[in-house]
């Protein structure tokens, strides 16, 4: 199997240039931005403005970014605590990369008790998904095939092994059943990284 051409590298310089223009368009300052992570996305913290900026690698992620903002709005309206998008019209596209803006959640340093997590999860799993949200079925292997095919670091043998293993895992998970069909526990998937 021939490998797909690798994606161009997503460097910190690319992310920084995208951040500066995105912040300018959103009337934010990127002067004191702190890079939290550079991986699938570039994630920046704008401490003074209480905002986190998330920059996706490519335009291929635009529909996911739109879905993530819509899901966050739905959960906010349902009263569930979680990541909340800012009031900016978003996502925006800068340098061919979807960019979203999120309210900064400060770390209190205190871990919440498991009972709090259980309560929120129960609420989430009992929420019917609004028809207007049109969420796709959850795919735990979303984009894995593409990443294997485009990886410049794999040998042909490694690529063949990973592709075969992925097919096995897909087959195994198709046989699984969910106790809560038509609920967010099987339908929503919001990337945070």
BELSULTA-V972059 format. One line per field, one symbol per residue. burial: + if it has 16 or more other C-alpha atoms within 10 Angstrom, else -. A space follows every 50 residues. Layout:
BEGIN
burial: ???
END
This chain:
BEGIN
burial: ---------+----++-++++++-----++--+-+--+--++++++---- +++++++++--+-++++++++++++-------++++---++++++-++++ ++++---------------+---++---+-----+------------+++ --------++-++--+----------------+++++++----
END
